[in-house]
Amino acid sequence: MEVHHMVYETIIGTDFHKLHPMLKQRYSLKLGETFKSQGVMEVMETKPSFLKPAYQILSKLKFIVPESGTNIKFDMQYTLTHCDEKTAEFKWVRKFYFPSETYEFHTRMVVDFDTGIVKDYMGAPSVVNSHLQFDVTNSGELMTRSTAVEAVICKQDIPTPAIFAPSALVLEGFDEQTQQHTIHLTIYHPLLGTMMRYAGKFRAL
């Protein structure tokens, strides 16, 4: 079976065909292909404020954006870097251009076709991963949720108890009026509340 052009179709299942046509096109990369885009985050917010020193340190690992702001320019690209009958990997690079500094957020998404497990390794080097679940809304948006979190210690994935594990929700769509892709992200922690959120639009290059 050739999977190099149908990774997302495989992990999403039959609902893949319910996606907006622009999202189907965007998520039909072949091996070695890169999707590139530029846009603006209308709002970016990272909290609580007492964790900012920790966020500053993690930002050096290209893991989290420690600042908040509005109308932040950003670019995003991802590449299907590996794919065979058993696994596939995507490399994602996001850059957020704040007035004072540019922050990068790197992830590596690993798909296991045998188990159906998708892990998103965050940071460079990776310090944590989250298991991802994909759903398609009635309006053709792609909803991505984290279902479990693991710390990456000495290249080993260590499960994190649910009470300490943040959960992420990402909603991606396409705005017909502006002809732009849309994205909304929220990271919520059961003890700390909303830790990060952003909402913006971008165009493919």
Secondary structure as UniProt FT lines:
FT   TURN            4..5
FT   HELIX           7..12
FT   HELIX           13..18
FT   HELIX           21..26
FT   TURN            31..32
FT   STRAND          34..46
FT   HELIX           49..51
FT   HELIX           52..59
FT   TURN            60..62
FT   STRAND          69..83
FT   STRAND          87..97
FT   STRAND          102..112
FT   TURN            113..115
FT   STRAND          118..122
FT   TURN            123..126
FT   STRAND          128..136
FT   TURN            138..139
FT   STRAND          142..153
FT   TURN            154..155
FT   STRAND          156..159
FT   HELIX           162..164
FT   STRAND          167..175
FT   TURN            176..179
FT   STRAND          180..189
FT   TURN            190..192
FT   STRAND          193..204
//
